[in-house]
């Protein structure tokens, strides 16, 4: 069963489309046991209200993927959640292959990749590793930070007819062509979610980060076509992580 | 003293402009002690012939940056070498900041970053962290793999005058504007090294990977304007790593 289908099933069964971004600011690496304990606690509190957890370098760098992070991946799996590694992979072929092998070996169900690297010796080896292990790939399409306009938002000359087209639409077409399990489009740009949705329809689901702290809104992102909503700081830094996660879950349910 | 100047001095004193890419294919993480021992041995053998070592996810993922990788960073420092973390960072502001803080905390002298993320909430927080810690930033400009043509090699509409320009030249101009300590241009594309050198001159040095295994040649890259030559598999996988590293050093000296 593909990651795309597994996500749809887990989300339907748990009645939530919220993905927790388990991100923490820099911590003294000498205190990483504390960081791991805090991450475990937040994941535990948020679990009933989410369908997946997304882990980034916020945790892989201090904890290591075969040490603390693998404990979190196993905890998520035991809670019935799927796990996404937000590596934003963007290297040459041999390195991309190695990176994918390590992340999947650590137990991640899907890996986020930057399609800017192109196909040959770029995306291709990652799709091959994912296929071999039966895991997923999600492609960045438009990010949630201001500077995204310079790269993801730039106009490029595309294809044999040399048409002017937005970079993020080129990426959306690639996600469709390569049968990616999802794309990432920031909730801070609902107009772009709509444009990407017009290309992907229900074939490739849209994951939308930037909800809350970064200014994105659940209803706008959902109405524009986002399937999954990624929430980080709003839950992780809340005094009542479970309550806030539940609030996001219910709020998203209303607009779905 | 900036990383750019430190590199120039170390390279001059040691009479070598070879940077070792200490990359290994996937290893069973249960055998990571062996992987660390092998990396230590190769670094030791190559040390007399190189000015810096570049570490990538090939090692950070299995070893962890505050575990095995930090041992390698300290070993490099004791040998008088500089250390570059090839993280190809490409995330949102808060994450980029955290990533840079962890890598610099682990002891790396410079960090490789993808300028595709743009300035605001992209490159800016990384430059701020680098400035605070007195460390370096090297920007990707054109990569050494085939798919690079799709992203780095694409034509974009740039600036107020809406001129058609190659993506890698946009990145080169950004490196100059932001005072990066270096740019990466693959040795597999010496014509692009030449074009980038015409923009950067001696202000921002060019680091050129892809020598050897990927088909790049020292003389072509150097003549086109590369200051530092990054060699990985050719040394790492050689039965005689010291001999091969020395051969590259002497070969580069001849064409400098």
HADDOCK unambig.tbl for C-alpha pairs under 7 A between the chains (distance, minus, plus):
assign (segid A and resid 25 and name CA) (segid B and resid 98 and name CA) 6.06 0.50 0.50
assign (segid A and resid 26 and name CA) (segid B and resid 98 and name CA) 5.30 0.50 0.50
assign (segid A and resid 26 and name CA) (segid B and resid 101 and name CA) 6.84 0.50 0.50
assign (segid A and resid 26 and name CA) (segid B and resid 102 and name CA) 7.00 0.50 0.50
assign (segid A and resid 57 and name CA) (segid B and resid 99 and name CA) 6.45 0.50 0.50
assign (segid A and resid 58 and name CA) (segid B and resid 95 and name CA) 6.78 0.50 0.50
assign (segid A and resid 58 and name CA) (segid B and resid 98 and name CA) 6.48 0.50 0.50
assign (segid A and resid 58 and name CA) (segid B and resid 99 and name CA) 6.81 0.50 0.50
assign (segid A and resid 61 and name CA) (segid B and resid 64 and name CA) 6.86 0.50 0.50
assign (segid A and resid 61 and name CA) (segid B and resid 65 and name CA) 6.28 0.50 0.50
assign (segid A and resid 61 and name CA) (segid B and resid 102 and name CA) 6.70 0.50 0.50
assign (segid A and resid 62 and name CA) (segid B and resid 66 and name CA) 6.83 0.50 0.50
assign (segid A and resid 64 and name CA) (segid B and resid 61 and name CA) 6.86 0.50 0.50
assign (segid A and resid 64 and name CA) (segid B and resid 64 and name CA) 4.59 0.50 0.50
assign (segid A and resid 65 and name CA) (segid B and resid 61 and name CA) 6.28 0.50 0.50
assign (segid A and resid 66 and name CA) (segid B and resid 62 and name CA) 6.84 0.50 0.50
assign (segid A and resid 88 and name CA) (segid B and resid 90 and name CA) 6.87 0.50 0.50
assign (segid A and resid 90 and name CA) (segid B and resid 88 and name CA) 6.88 0.50 0.50
assign (segid A and resid 92 and name CA) (segid B and resid 145 and name CA) 5.57 0.50 0.50
assign (segid A and resid 93 and name CA) (segid B and resid 145 and name CA) 6.95 0.50 0.50
assign (segid A and resid 95 and name CA) (segid B and resid 58 and name CA) 6.78 0.50 0.50
assign (segid A and resid 98 and name CA) (segid B and resid 25 and name CA) 6.06 0.50 0.50
assign (segid A and resid 98 and name CA) (segid B and resid 26 and name CA) 5.31 0.50 0.50
assign (segid A and resid 98 and name CA) (segid B and resid 58 and name CA) 6.49 0.50 0.50
assign (segid A and resid 99 and name CA) (segid B and resid 57 and name CA) 6.44 0.50 0.50
assign (segid A and resid 99 and name CA) (segid B and resid 58 and name CA) 6.81 0.50 0.50
assign (segid A and resid 101 and name CA) (segid B and resid 26 and name CA) 6.86 0.50 0.50
assign (segid A and resid 102 and name CA) (segid B and resid 61 and name CA) 6.70 0.50 0.50
assign (segid A and resid 116 and name CA) (segid B and resid 151 and name CA) 4.98 0.50 0.50
assign (segid A and resid 117 and name CA) (segid B and resid 147 and name CA) 5.99 0.50 0.50
assign (segid A and resid 117 and name CA) (segid B and resid 148 and name CA) 5.69 0.50 0.50
assign (segid A and resid 117 and name CA) (segid B and resid 151 and name CA) 6.01 0.50 0.50
assign (segid A and resid 118 and name CA) (segid B and resid 147 and name CA) 4.29 0.50 0.50
assign (segid A and resid 118 and name CA) (segid B and resid 148 and name CA) 5.96 0.50 0.50
assign (segid A and resid 118 and name CA) (segid B and resid 150 and name CA) 5.15 0.50 0.50
assign (segid A and resid 118 and name CA) (segid B and resid 151 and name CA) 6.24 0.50 0.50
assign (segid A and resid 119 and name CA) (segid B and resid 147 and name CA) 5.23 0.50 0.50
assign (segid A and resid 120 and name CA) (segid B and resid 146 and name CA) 5.59 0.50 0.50
assign (segid A and resid 120 and name CA) (segid B and resid 147 and name CA) 4.58 0.50 0.50
assign (segid A and resid 121 and name CA) (segid B and resid 145 and name CA) 5.87 0.50 0.50
assign (segid A and resid 121 and name CA) (segid B and resid 146 and name CA) 5.95 0.50 0.50
assign (segid A and resid 121 and name CA) (segid B and resid 147 and name CA) 5.93 0.50 0.50
assign (segid A and resid 122 and name CA) (segid B and resid 147 and name CA) 5.72 0.50 0.50
assign (segid A and resid 145 and name CA) (segid B and resid 92 and name CA) 5.57 0.50 0.50
assign (segid A and resid 145 and name CA) (segid B and resid 93 and name CA) 6.96 0.50 0.50
assign (segid A and resid 145 and name CA) (segid B and resid 121 and name CA) 5.85 0.50 0.50
assign (segid A and resid 146 and name CA) (segid B and resid 120 and name CA) 5.59 0.50 0.50
assign (segid A and resid 146 and name CA) (segid B and resid 121 and name CA) 5.96 0.50 0.50
assign (segid A and resid 147 and name CA) (segid B and resid 117 and name CA) 5.99 0.50 0.50
assign (segid A and resid 147 and name CA) (segid B and resid 118 and name CA) 4.29 0.50 0.50
assign (segid A and resid 147 and name CA) (segid B and resid 119 and name CA) 5.24 0.50 0.50
assign (segid A and resid 147 and name CA) (segid B and resid 120 and name CA) 4.59 0.50 0.50
assign (segid A and resid 147 and name CA) (segid B and resid 121 and name CA) 5.93 0.50 0.50
assign (segid A and resid 147 and name CA) (segid B and resid 122 and name CA) 5.71 0.50 0.50
assign (segid A and resid 148 and name CA) (segid B and resid 117 and name CA) 5.71 0.50 0.50
assign (segid A and resid 148 and name CA) (segid B and resid 118 and name CA) 5.98 0.50 0.50
assign (segid A and resid 150 and name CA) (segid B and resid 118 and name CA) 5.16 0.50 0.50
assign (segid A and resid 151 and name CA) (segid B and resid 116 and name CA) 4.97 0.50 0.50
assign (segid A and resid 151 and name CA) (segid B and resid 117 and name CA) 6.03 0.50 0.50
assign (segid A and resid 151 and name CA) (segid B and resid 118 and name CA) 6.24 0.50 0.50
assign (segid A and resid 155 and name CA) (segid B and resid 156 and name CA) 5.81 0.50 0.50
assign (segid A and resid 155 and name CA) (segid B and resid 157 and name CA) 5.53 0.50 0.50
assign (segid A and resid 156 and name CA) (segid B and resid 155 and name CA) 5.81 0.50 0.50
assign (segid A and resid 156 and name CA) (segid B and resid 156 and name CA) 4.19 0.50 0.50
assign (segid A and resid 156 and name CA) (segid B and resid 157 and name CA) 5.99 0.50 0.50
assign (segid A and resid 157 and name CA) (segid B and resid 155 and name CA) 5.53 0.50 0.50
assign (segid A and resid 157 and name CA) (segid B and resid 156 and name CA) 6.00 0.50 0.50
